[in-house]
Each structure stands twice: as C-alpha cells, then as structure tokens.
C-alpha cells in the first residue's frame, strides 16, 4: 500500500481534550510513552482507517464518530518526544511495555496532536516528506519502508497518539528503541552502549548502507583500544575477543562483555564476508543479513557495491558502518601510510549474540592469495537493488 495522510482527523475541542491527558516531559527527558484515554468513537474510527488501508482501499470517505464529555474512554498508546531520529523501521513492545527489537510487520499509524517537524519516509523507489502538524494522521507500511523524523528548529515537543499498530488483540505500541533527544543533548548521549546495538541493527534490516559517526566518545575509544595488542611482527591480521562495556554507564564500574575485534593492515579485493564456527575457525558459508564494523583507529576506504551503485565510505575512528552482506560485495582500500586498522567487527548478530564475520584470506603486500574470493566480484550478483541511507 502507499503512504496515507489524512488532515483534520479531530476537531480542536477533541484535540484539546486529548492533550489535557498528557503530562509534560520530565526535565531532561527526551521521550515519554503514556497510555492515553480517548473517546471510543475515535479509537473505533482509527481501527476502521487501518483496516481500510490494509485492504488497499481509500480511507478518506470515513468520518470519525461524534464524541462528547459522556463518551466512553478507552486506552491508546501515546508519545511525547523531542529531537530527531535517524532512518529506521519501527519495532515493538511486549505485554509489559518493554521494548521488543522485532520489526513491526504491516501498518504503523501516528496521529499528531501538537508540535512540528518532518517525517521522511523512504520506500526504496521514492522518498516522501510529510510535515508534522496537529490533527494529521499518517499511516505507512513499516515492513516496506524506512523512515526518520527531522525535528523543527524550535525544539518543541511532539505529542501524538502512536506510533502504533493494530493486531487482533487491539492497539500495540510501536516505535524506535532509543531516545534521540538524549543522544543529541547529553554529553554522553552519542555513545551507543553495546548492549543496545542489538535492537538498532535489527531495526535496520531494510536499509542498504548505514554510516553512524561519533558512536563512541574519545574516552571510551581509548578504553577499548587499550584492550587490543599490536600486531605481531610480520602479521597482517589479528582476531582478538575484546571486552567492552555493556549497556549502561561506560566507566570503570561497567560490566564488560566480549565482542569480536580485528586488527588489520593492507587492502582486500571485492568479496562477501563469511563466518567462523564456535571454535573460531573460518567457515566458508556466506553471512546472510547485516554485517557491522565499528572503526576505532586507522584509515582507508571501504568500497561497497550493491550492483546498481558503488559507495565509498571513509574509514575513520568512531564510525560505525552497517551493510547487507548478502546483497552486495565490498573491498577495503588501505591508506598509503600502511597503518593498522583497529575495529570491533566485522560481525553479525544471531539469536545467540554477536558472531565474527570477515574475509577468509591473508594479506601479503596488499595482494590477495586466496582463489576462492578472487573470483567473487564477477560471480556475485546482489539479490536486489538497495537504496543508500547515510546517517551522521
């Protein structure tokens, strides 16, 4: 289905009634997720709109039922938010209201009640910008597109019903699993805690290439770098397990958890990453899905070819790069300085946690010595074209 935008969904009296049920954001908070009681007539009308959209029909002829102070009130998911968000797909919440990183399949709806900004929805073939304005309902197929929110310069709160999806049991909350305002304003907010990256990567399944800068601050970067040993004389690659802070404050008191690390010099030819077994031995099976690298030191250029486009991503410290390994090929062009690149990853996320990924060959003077991957550039045909989404 297409993206549906309906204006004037509630009149000003009903809008003010619903707004009165929201509390303002707590000082320093970026998001609040209340349950809000609304007239049953409005809730039933919203259900009708989503069912109409799901059937591929035009919902615009539908009109909300009249409501007054005597109307029965029913709960719906609400949200108050400030700040912007990067491109993502909405994920869910469980019955206890805890974030569930599983992508929402089907339609997601938002009824804006206050605030401003721009909702940008990318279907892969086109990008549509929808102005955030009071009394506007927006419905989109979450599993068929990605979206972001560009906040207005005024930094005012956006108040809304939703994001939400309709299941057989009723309305379920949907949304992004992070606090964009905190990441923008808190001096430590730009640090992605590694426990929370699970949810972020799952949200990015529909994307092509994702680039996030400033993922760790310099103190955390230096802490992680201190856990790497330098390359042995004559070696070109080392694959250590590196202990990094778990979700929470990244200081000396944080619990440390292992993640795949890598130290490398030299260039690589075009290839697709393959895996490693439970014993750490190379497994020639191609990694299906996303691969991620968080660069901590070094330089060079990561070249990713989707079949329809070729993208060059500069290697720089504190930069996270995510790409769909099974839909493209890539290579690494080393810098002339021949310095070591130090990174977390390449890695992929499975149901049991992080798994190492990478190229199954050695570097000798920048020349590739493995025939298996030498032919990959002409053998691999990406399964479908992808749009490139760069977030900084």
N, C-alpha and C positions, 0 to 999 in steps of 0.2 A: 504494500500500500504506500501511498505518498504521505507527506507531512501535512497534517491538518491544523489550521489556525482559525479559531473562532473568537470573535470580539463581542463585547457586551454580554458576556455569559451571565453575569449577575448585575443587578442594578446597584446604585450607590448605597441605598439603605441596607441591602443584604450584605454588601461588601463591608460596610462599617460594622454590622453585627458580627460577622465572622472575624474581622480584625480585632474586635474587642476581646476575643477569646485567646489571642496570642499574648504571651509575655514578651517584653523586650529582651534582647540578648544580654546575658550577664557581662559585666566588664571584662574585656579581654577575650571574650569568646568569639568564634567565627561562625558557629553553626549551632542551631537548636532544632530538635526533632520532636515537637509535641504531638500528642493526639488532640485533634480539634473537633468539637461537636458542631455540626452544621445541620440545617434543616433536611429532613429525609427527602423532601421533594428534589432538592439539589443533588443529593447523593444518587438518587434513582435516575435522574436525568443524565448524570455523568456516566453511570453504568450503560445507559442506552446509547450514548455517544460512542463509547468504546466498542460496544457490540456492533454498532453500525459500521464503524471504521474497520473492525476485524472482518466484516463481511464484504468489504470493498464498496460500501455504499456511502453516499454523501450525507453527513450528519447535520448539515446546516439547516434543513427544514425543521429539525427538532427544536422545541422550545422548552425551557425549564418550567416546571410547575410552580404555581404561585405559592408563596410561603409567608407566614406572619409570625407574630410572637407566640401563637398557640401551636405551631408546628412541632411535631416530634423531632428530637435531635438525635443524630447518630454520629459515631466517631469516624474520622477520616485522618490519614497521615498528613501532618503539616510540616512546614520547614521555614526557618528563618536563617538567612545566610548573608554574609558579606564576602567580597573578594571574588577573584576569578578562579576558573578551573581549567586544566589542560584538556585536550581531547581524550575521551574515554567512552566506555559503554557502562550503563548503569548496572549495578549488581544489587543483590537483595539483602534482606534482613530475616532472621529466623523468628520463631514464635515468641521469643523472649526479647525481641528488639535488638539483638546483637547482629553486627554485620556478617553477612554471608557472602563470600567472594564469588559465588556462582553468578554468571551473567544472566540477567533477566531476558527471557525469550518472549518475543511478542511486543505488544504495545506498552509504552510508558506515557503518562499524561501529567501535565502540570497546569494548574490554574493559578495564574499570578494575581495577587491582591494588592501589592504595593511594591515600590522600587522600580529600578530601571537597569538597563544593560542590554546585551545582545546575546541571544542563544544561537550558536553557529552549529548547524547540522550538516554533516558530510556523508553522502550516500555512496561515495566512490566515483560516481559519474558526475555529480554536481554538488556544490556547496551552497546552502541556503542560510541566510542571516535573518533571524526573527527578532524584532525588537521586543524587549520585555516591557510590558505595560499593564496597568491594573485592569482586571476583568477580562484578560486574554487567556484562552485555553489553547495549549499546544499539545498535540499528540503525534508521536513518531514511533516507527518500528525499531526498537532498541537493538535487536539482533541483526538488523540490516544496515546499520549506520553507526557513526561515531559522532560525538558532539562535545562542545565546550561552552563555557559561559564567560564572556568578556564583561567584566564589571564596569559600571559607569564611573567616571572620574570623581563623582560626588561621594563615593564610598558609602552610599546609603544601604540599609538593609533591604533585601528582597524577601517578601513574605508571600507564602504560597500554600496551596493545597497540593501535595505531591512533593517530589516525583513519586508516582505510584503506578502499580499495575493491577489488573483485575484478574483474580483467579476464581475458581469455582466456589471458594470459601469467602470471597469478598475482596476488599481492597488490601493490597500489600504494599508496604513502603519499598521504594527503590531509591537508588542514588549512588553518589561517589563515596568511596570509603576513605576519605581524608578530609582535612579541614583546610581549604585553600587560603582562608584569611590568615590562619596561624602561620602557614608556610611563608606568606608574604610579609608579615609584620613581626613575628617573633624572631630574634636574632638566631635562635636555634631551629626555627621552623622550616628552614630549607633543607635540613638534614633528613634524608629518608632513612628511618630506622629499618634495619634489615629484616626484622620480623614482619613489617608491614608491606614489604615489597611483593610478598606472595599475592596479596589482593590486587596490587597495582598491575602486575604482569597479567593476571587473569583477565582484568578489565580491558587489556589492550589487544585481545585476540584478533579483532577485525582490522587492526592497523597494519600499515606496511612497515615503515621505519620510524622509530621514535628516538628522539635525542633530548635528554634532560641534562641541563648544566647546573652546577652548584649543588650537586646531590649530597656532598659531604662538605663540611667546613674544613679549614686547614688543620685545626687541632685533631679532629677525628681522622683526617687523611694521614697525618704524621703518626698517629697511634697505630693505624693499620699497617702503614709502610714499615714500622719498626718490627713487625712480625714476619717480614719477608727476609730470607737470607739472600745475599748476592749470588749471581750465577757462578758455578764452579768454572775454573779456567778451561777454556775451550768449549764449554757447553753453550748451547743456543736456546734451550728451553728448560724451565723447571716448573713442576706442577705441585706446589705445596697445598696443604689444607691450612687455611688461615682463620684464626679466631677473631671474630668481630662482635661488636655489641649487639645484643638482642634488642627487640622493641623496648623503648623507654629511654631514659637519660643516658647519653653516651659519655660517661665519665668513668673514673677508676672503679666505681662501685657496680657498674653494669655487668650482668651475666654475659659471658662470652659464648658464642656458638660457632661451629666450624662452617666455613664456606670454601668453595673451590677457588684457588688462586692460580696465578700464572705469571711467570717472568719470561720474557722472550726478546730476542733480537732478530733482525733480518726481516725479509719480505716473504710473502706466501703467494702462490698462484691462486686463480679462481677455484673455489671449492664450496662444498656444503659441509657443515660441521657434522661429525659423527660422535658416538658416545663412548663411555667407559663402563666396564662391568663393576660389580660390587667389590671386586678386589683391586680396582683401579687400573685394570688392563684395557687397552684400546679395544673397542667394539666397532667394527666397520659399518654397523647399521646407521643409516642417516637419522639424525634427530628430527622428529616431526614436531612442528609448532615453533614456539618462540625460543630464541637464544638471546642472552643478555650479557653485556660486558660493562663493568664499571672501571674506567681507567683511573689510575692513581698517580702514575708517573710515566714520562716518556712522550714521544711524539710520532707522527706518521700520518697516514691517510687510510681509512677504511673505505674501500670501494664496494658498494653493494649494487648488484644488477638484478632488477626484477623481471627482465625480459623485455619490458616496454621502456624502461628508464634505467639510467645508471646514476647513482648518487655517490658523491664523495663526502665523507664525514671526517673532519679533522680529529685526530687523536689528541686529547688534552686532559690534564688532570681534573678529576671531579666530574667527568662527563660519563653519563650512562647512555648506552646505545642498545636498543632492542629491535630485533628484526625477525620475520617469519622464515626460519631456516629452510623449510620445505617448499617455499615459494620463490626463492631467489638464490643466487650464488654471490660469493664475496671473496675479496682478497685484501691483503694488507701490504701497502707500500711503505717500507721503512723510511725513516728520515736519513739524510746523508750523515748525520752525526753518529749513527750506529749505536745510539744509547739504548739501554734496556727499557722495554715497556713493562710496567708492573700493573697488575689488574686483578680484580675479582671477576672470575669467569674465564673464558666463555662458559655459560651454564644454562641449564634449562630447568624448569620447575615441574616435578612429577607429584603424584599423590603422596609420596613419602618424603618430599622435600627437594632440596637442590641437588642436581646431578651435573657432574662435569661434562662439558662438550668441547669440541675442538677439532683441529686438523690432525690427522694420524700420520705425520711425517716429521722429518727433522730438517733444519735449515743448515745448509753448508754454503757459506759465502754468498748467501742470498739466492742460491739455485736450488730448486726443488728436486729431490732424489726419489720420490715415490711415484711410480707409474699409475697407481690406482687413481690418484687425484689429478694427475697431469692432464687427463682427458676430460675432466668434469665440465670444463667450460663449454665444450661443444656437445656433450652428452645431455646435460641437464636442461630441461625446458620447464620453467616455472609453471605451476598448475593454473595460475590465473594472474591477471594484471592487478597491481595494487596501487593505491594512492599513497603518496608520501606525506607523512604528517610529522612535522618537526616542532617540538615544544622546547622552549628555552626559558 
